[in-house]
């Protein structure tokens, strides 16, 4: 499994990386990182086999919702599952992101336990589809 974490905060990238690794013990996922949406897109075009993108909404250079919009319009990468990270718990924002095709979201600040629960839920969905 290959995962891309896109967040301008190195601390949040580290917390997410640790949470994902803990959630996927024994699976040995490849984790890639980028600090803004533009670098995140560049990374996706180099690694179109990414399974999940953890994508922060508010970043410099290119915001996460703009990166998501571009992803969903590109046949080469639109299939990639996206989990948005945001401090905005506003229902209208979450509803807008859901319409854009996200697989889930995390409200900041979050803990490794919350990441573990989300990853387990996503894995269960994948298993049910198979």
ChimeraX attribute file (.defattr): number of C-alpha atoms within 10 A of each C-alpha:
attribute: neighborCount
match mode: 1-to-1
recipient: residues
	/A:1	12
	/A:2	15
	/A:3	22
	/A:4	23
	/A:5	24
	/A:6	30
	/A:7	27
	/A:8	21
	/A:9	13
	/A:10	13
	/A:11	10
	/A:12	18
	/A:13	21
	/A:14	14
	/A:15	15
	/A:16	20
	/A:17	21
	/A:18	15
	/A:19	20
	/A:20	20
	/A:21	19
	/A:22	17
	/A:23	20
	/A:24	16
	/A:25	10
	/A:26	8
	/A:27	10
	/A:28	11
	/A:29	13
	/A:30	11
	/A:31	16
	/A:32	18
	/A:33	20
	/A:34	21
	/A:35	20
	/A:36	24
	/A:37	26
	/A:38	18
	/A:39	16
	/A:40	23
	/A:41	20
	/A:42	11
	/A:43	17
	/A:44	20
	/A:45	13
	/A:46	10
	/A:47	15
	/A:48	15
	/A:49	15
	/A:50	21
	/A:51	15
	/A:52	19
	/A:53	24
	/A:54	23
	/A:55	30
	/A:56	29
	/A:57	24
	/A:58	18
	/A:59	17
	/A:60	13
	/A:61	12
	/A:62	17
	/A:63	18
	/A:64	25
	/A:65	20
	/A:66	13
	/A:67	20
	/A:68	22
	/A:69	14
	/A:70	13
	/A:71	19
	/A:72	17
	/A:73	10
	/A:74	10
	/A:75	8
	/A:76	13
	/A:77	19
	/A:78	16
	/A:79	16
	/A:80	20
	/A:81	18
	/A:82	24
	/A:83	23
	/A:84	23
	/A:85	22
	/A:86	20
	/A:87	13
	/A:88	14
	/A:89	11
	/A:90	9
	/A:91	9
	/A:92	10
	/A:93	13
	/A:94	17
	/A:95	11
	/A:96	12
	/A:97	21
	/A:98	15
	/A:99	9
	/A:100	15
	/A:101	17
	/A:102	20
	/A:103	15
	/A:104	18
	/A:105	18
	/A:106	20
	/A:107	14
	/A:108	13
	/A:109	10
	/A:110	15
	/A:111	13
	/A:112	17
	/A:113	13
	/A:114	15
	/A:115	21
	/A:116	19
	/A:117	13
	/A:118	18
	/A:119	19
	/A:120	14
	/A:121	13
	/A:122	17
	/A:123	14
	/A:124	11
	/A:125	11
	/A:126	10
	/A:127	9
	/A:128	8
	/A:129	7
	/A:130	5
